[in-house]
Amino acid sequence: MYKIFFNLVFQRMDPEKAHHLAFRWIRLAARVPVLRTFVAAALAPRHKELRIEAFGLRMHGPFGLAAGFDKNAVAVDGMAMLGFDHIEIGTVTGEAQPGNPKKRLFRLVPDRALINRMGFNNEGSLAVAARLASREPVFKTVVGVNIGKTKVVPEAEAVGDYVKSAERLAPFADYLVVNVSSPNTPGLRNLQAVDHLRPLLTAVREAADRIVANRRVPLLVKIAPDLADEDVDAVADLAVELGLDGIIATNTTIAREGLKSEASLVKETGGLSGAPLKERSLEVLRRLYARVGDRITLVGVGGVENAEDAWQRILAGATLVQGYSAFVYEGPFWGRAIHKGLAARLRTSPYATLADAVGADVRNTA
C-alpha cells in the first residue's frame, strides 16, 4: 500500500516538501492519545529477545533512527511510535542556521538512494535544548543528540562551537554524538584527522562531565565511509585511547560509482545515502570491530534496507543499527519489518542472545 502511495504521491513531490508533509502527519498522530496507542501497537510491537544494552543504556531493540530526520527534536514520540528503539536527533549546531539553498535533497529511485546537501539546517542548540527540557515523553525511548559545527564558525574555532552545544544539550541527551563527517559543511571532514579530533573530543568530554555531574553522558563520534583504511584504524585507536563510548559508522559518502540513476541527479553535490552505501559501510564496520573488539560500542548505519542488512551489521560488530534513507522508500511499516525479521534470524541462529551475535562473523574469521 505504501509503495503505491509513494509512486503516486510522494515521488511526484519535491523530496523536501514530501519529507515535511510526512513529518507533519507523524507529529499529528503522536498528539492524539488513542491514535498513537493504536499506531504503536501495530507498528512497534516489542520482541523481548531483541532487548539490548549499549553504553549502559537499556533499549527495547537495536534498531534506531539515524540523525538527519528529526533535526530539532520535534517528533521524538512520533518516531518511537513507528518502532524506532532509539532516536538520534540533529545534527544540531551551536547557532541556528538555515542550511544550504534549496533545492538540496534529491531522490535516486533506481538506486534506492538519496543525495542531500542540507547543510545542517536547524534551530540551534539553545532552542533544541529548551525543547528537550520541556518535553514530556509519551513513549519510553533513548534519545541521542548529534552535534556539528556551525557553518560560519572558522575551523580554528570549531572546538568552542562544539563545546557550546555540548554544554547546552548534554543534560538532555541519553548519549551525545560528535559529527565530523558530513560533506556539506566546508572543512568539517578535516576534523576527522586525529590531530584535530583528539582535542575536539577531549573538550566535548570535559564539557559534558562538567555540566552533567550526576551521570556520565556517553560520547560517540560519527565517521565518514570515505576515510582511508589507515585513517579508520587511527580513529579507532584514538577512541580507545580517549575512552569513547562508541563510534557510528558511517555517514553519507561523496562517492558516486555504479549508480543507475540519470546523470543529472548523480552529478548533484552532497552526501549520498541509501543502498549504494551498503558495502562500504559494512566494510568499515568490520574493520572497526577487528580493531576495537568489545572495548567500544559500534553503531552500524548506511545502506540498511531490511532485516538481513541489520543482521549483517550485528554480525559485523554493531551493537546498534540505524537507518534513515530506506524509510523514505519503505514507509511506516519499515521498523516493524526490521524487528520481526531480526527476531526470526536470532531464533534460527546459534546465538542465545542478540549480544552474543555482535561481531560473531569477525571473531570467527580472525
C-alpha positions in Angstrom: 0.0 0.0 0.0 2.7 2.5 0.9 4.7 1.8 -2.2 1.6 2.6 -4.3 1.2 5.8 -2.4 4.9 6.7 -2.8 4.7 6.2 -6.5 1.5 8.1 -7.0 2.1 11.0 -4.5 5.5 11.3 -2.8 7.6 10.6 -5.9 5.8 13.4 -7.7 6.6 15.9 -5.0 9.7 17.8 -4.2 11.6 15.5 -1.8 12.0 18.1 1.0 8.3 19.1 0.8 7.3 15.4 0.9 9.5 15.0 4.0 7.9 17.9 5.8 4.4 16.6 4.9 5.1 13.1 6.2 6.8 14.6 9.2 3.7 16.7 10.0 1.4 13.6 9.8 3.7 11.7 12.2 3.7 14.5 14.7 -0.1 15.0 14.5 -0.7 11.2 15.0 1.6 11.2 18.1 -0.5 14.0 19.6 -3.8 12.0 19.6 -3.7 9.6 22.6 -6.0 6.9 21.2 -4.5 7.1 17.7 -0.9 6.9 18.9 -1.6 3.9 21.1 -3.2 2.1 18.1 -0.4 3.0 15.8 2.3 2.0 18.3 0.6 -1.3 18.9 0.5 -2.0 15.1 3.9 -0.7 14.1 6.1 -1.0 17.3 5.4 -4.5 18.8 8.1 -5.5 21.3 10.2 -8.6 20.9 11.8 -9.5 24.2 14.6 -11.4 22.6 15.8 -8.2 20.9 16.4 -6.3 24.1 19.9 -4.9 24.2 22.2 -2.8 26.3 24.5 -0.2 24.8 26.9 2.2 26.6 24.9 1.5 29.8 21.5 2.2 28.3 18.8 -0.5 28.0 16.8 -0.5 24.8 13.8 -2.4 23.5 15.8 -3.4 20.5 18.9 -2.5 18.4 17.2 -0.5 15.6 17.2 3.3 15.7 16.6 6.3 13.6 19.7 8.0 12.3 20.4 11.7 12.7 19.0 13.9 9.9 15.3 13.1 10.0 14.4 15.0 13.2 16.9 17.8 13.3 15.1 19.8 16.0 13.7 17.2 18.4 10.1 17.9 17.4 8.9 14.3 16.8 10.7 12.0 19.2 7.5 10.3 20.3 6.2 10.2 16.8 9.3 8.2 15.6 9.2 6.0 18.7 5.5 5.3 17.8 6.8 4.0 14.4 9.0 1.4 16.1 12.4 3.0 16.4 14.2 1.8 19.5 16.3 4.9 19.8 16.0 8.3 18.2 19.1 10.4 17.2 18.2 14.0 16.8 20.2 16.6 14.9 22.6 17.4 13.6 22.3 20.4 16.0 24.8 23.3 15.7 25.9 25.9 18.2 23.8 28.6 16.4 20.7 28.4 14.4 21.2 28.3 10.6 19.0 27.9 7.5 21.3 25.4 5.8 22.2 25.5 2.1 20.0 27.0 -0.6 17.2 24.8 -2.0 16.9 22.6 -3.9 19.1 20.4 -1.7 17.5 17.0 -1.4 17.3 14.5 -4.3 15.8 11.0 -4.7 17.7 8.5 -6.8 14.8 6.0 -7.0 16.5 3.4 -9.2 19.4 3.2 -6.7 17.1 3.4 -3.6 19.3 6.3 -2.5 19.2 10.0 -1.6 21.6 12.8 -2.1 21.4 15.7 0.3 23.3 18.9 0.8 21.0 20.2 3.6 23.9 21.9 5.4 22.8 21.3 9.0 19.6 23.3 8.8 18.4 23.5 12.4 17.1 25.9 15.1 20.4 25.9 17.0 21.5 24.3 20.3 19.7 26.8 22.6 16.3 26.2 21.0 16.7 22.4 20.8 17.9 22.3 24.4 14.8 24.2 25.5 12.5 21.9 23.6 14.1 18.8 25.1 14.0 20.3 28.6 10.2 20.9 28.3 9.5 17.5 26.7 7.0 15.2 28.5 7.7 11.7 27.0 4.8 9.6 25.8 6.9 6.6 24.8 10.0 5.5 26.7 12.8 5.7 24.2 16.5 6.6 24.2 17.3 10.0 22.7 20.7 10.7 21.3 21.9 14.2 20.3 24.1 14.7 17.3 26.1 17.9 17.3 28.0 19.6 14.5 29.9 22.8 13.6 28.1 26.0 12.8 28.9 26.9 9.2 30.1 30.4 9.8 32.4 29.4 12.6 36.0 29.1 11.4 37.7 25.7 11.6 40.2 27.1 14.1 37.3 27.9 16.5 35.4 24.7 16.0 36.2 23.2 19.4 34.5 26.1 21.2 31.4 25.8 18.9 31.1 22.1 19.7 31.6 22.7 23.4 28.8 25.3 23.5 26.4 22.8 22.0 27.6 20.1 24.4 27.1 22.3 27.4 23.5 23.2 26.3 22.4 19.7 25.2 24.3 17.1 27.3 21.8 17.4 30.2 19.0 16.2 28.0 20.9 13.6 26.0 20.9 9.9 26.7 24.1 9.9 24.5 26.0 12.6 22.6 27.5 12.3 19.1 30.2 14.4 17.7 29.6 14.7 13.9 32.8 15.4 12.0 31.8 13.6 8.8 29.1 15.4 6.9 30.3 16.5 3.5 28.0 19.5 3.4 29.8 21.9 5.9 33.1 23.3 4.4 36.1 22.0 6.3 34.1 19.7 8.6 35.7 16.5 7.5 39.1 17.9 8.2 38.3 17.5 11.8 38.4 13.7 11.4 42.2 13.8 11.3 43.4 12.5 14.6 45.4 15.7 15.4 42.2 17.7 15.2 39.9 15.1 16.6 41.8 14.5 19.8 41.4 18.0 21.3 37.8 18.3 20.0 36.6 15.0 21.6 38.6 15.8 24.8 37.0 19.2 25.1 33.4 17.8 24.5 34.0 15.1 27.0 35.2 17.6 29.6 32.2 19.9 28.9 29.7 17.1 29.3 31.3 15.9 32.5 31.3 19.5 33.8 27.7 20.2 33.0 26.2 16.9 34.0 27.6 15.9 37.3 25.2 13.2 38.3 25.8 10.8 35.4 28.2 10.1 32.6 26.8 11.1 29.3 28.0 8.5 26.7 30.1 10.2 23.9 30.3 8.8 20.4 31.9 10.0 17.2 30.4 9.6 13.7 32.8 9.0 10.8 32.7 9.0 7.0 32.8 6.0 4.7 35.3 7.8 2.6 38.1 7.6 5.1 41.1 5.6 4.0 41.5 2.3 5.9 44.5 3.6 7.8 42.5 6.6 8.9 39.7 4.3 10.1 42.3 2.5 12.2 43.6 5.8 13.6 40.2 6.9 14.7 39.5 3.5 16.3 42.8 3.7 18.2 42.0 7.3 19.3 38.6 6.2 20.5 40.1 3.6 22.7 42.8 6.0 23.9 40.2 8.6 25.0 37.7 6.1 26.4 34.9 7.0 24.0 31.7 5.1 24.4 31.1 4.4 20.7 31.7 5.0 17.0 29.0 5.4 14.4 29.9 4.0 11.0 29.1 5.6 8.7 27.8 9.0 7.5 27.0 9.7 3.8 29.5 9.4 1.0 30.8 11.7 -1.7 31.5 8.6 -4.0 29.2 8.1 -7.0 30.4 4.8 -8.5 28.0 2.3 -10.0 24.8 4.4 -9.8 21.9 3.7 -12.2 20.0 7.0 -11.9 20.0 9.7 -14.5 23.3 11.6 -14.9 21.7 15.0 -13.9 20.9 13.5 -10.5 24.2 11.7 -10.0 26.1 14.9 -10.6 24.4 16.7 -7.7 26.8 17.6 -5.0 26.2 16.4 -1.4 26.2 13.2 0.6 24.9 10.0 -0.9 23.0 7.7 1.4 20.9 4.5 0.9 21.6 1.2 -0.8 24.8 2.2 -2.6 26.5 2.8 0.7 25.8 -0.7 2.0 29.1 -2.4 1.0 31.5 0.3 2.2 29.7 1.0 5.5 29.8 -2.7 6.3 33.4 -2.9 5.4 34.3 0.0 7.7 32.3 -1.6 10.5 34.1 -4.9 10.2 37.4 -3.1 10.2 36.5 -1.1 13.3 35.3 -4.2 15.2 38.5 -6.1 14.3 40.4 -3.1 15.8 38.4 -2.3 18.9 36.5 -5.6 19.7 34.2 -5.2 22.7 36.0 -2.2 24.1 33.8 0.3 22.3 30.2 0.1 21.2 29.8 0.3 17.4 26.7 1.6 15.7 26.1 0.4 12.1 24.4 2.8 9.6 24.5 3.2 5.9 22.6 1.1 3.3 20.4 -0.7 5.9 17.2 -1.6 4.0 15.9 -4.7 5.6 16.3 -7.2 8.5 19.0 -9.1 6.7 21.1 -5.9 6.3 20.6 -5.2 10.0 21.6 -8.7 11.0 24.7 -8.5 8.9 25.6 -5.3 10.7 25.3 -7.1 14.0 27.4 -10.0 13.0 30.0 -7.5 11.8 30.2 -5.9 15.2 27.4 -3.4 15.6 25.5 -3.5 18.9 23.1 -0.9 17.5 21.9 -0.4 13.9 20.4 2.8 12.4 18.5 3.7 9.3 17.0 6.7 7.5 17.0 6.6 3.7 15.2 3.3 3.3 12.4 4.8 5.5 11.6 7.1 2.6 11.1 4.1 0.3 9.7 1.5 2.7 7.3 3.7 4.8 5.8 3.4 8.2 5.9 -0.5 8.4 9.6 -0.5 8.0 10.5 -0.7 11.7 8.0 -3.5 12.3 9.5 -5.5 9.4 13.1 -5.0 10.7 12.2 -6.2 14.2 10.2 -9.1 13.0 13.0 -10.2 10.7 15.7 -9.8 13.3 13.8 -11.8 15.8 13.4 -14.6 13.3 17.1 -14.6 12.4 18.1 -14.7 16.1 15.8 -17.7 16.7 17.3 -19.7 13.9 20.9 -18.7 14.7 23.3 -20.4 17.1 23.3 -17.4 19.4 21.3 -17.3 22.6 21.0 -13.5 22.7 21.5 -10.6 20.4 24.6 -9.6 22.3 26.2 -13.0 21.6 25.8 -12.3 17.9 27.6 -9.0 17.9 30.8 -9.3 16.0 30.5 -13.1 15.5 31.5 -13.1 11.8 34.6 -11.0 12.6 35.6 -13.2 15.5 35.1 -16.4 13.5 37.4 -15.2 10.7 40.1 -13.7 12.9 
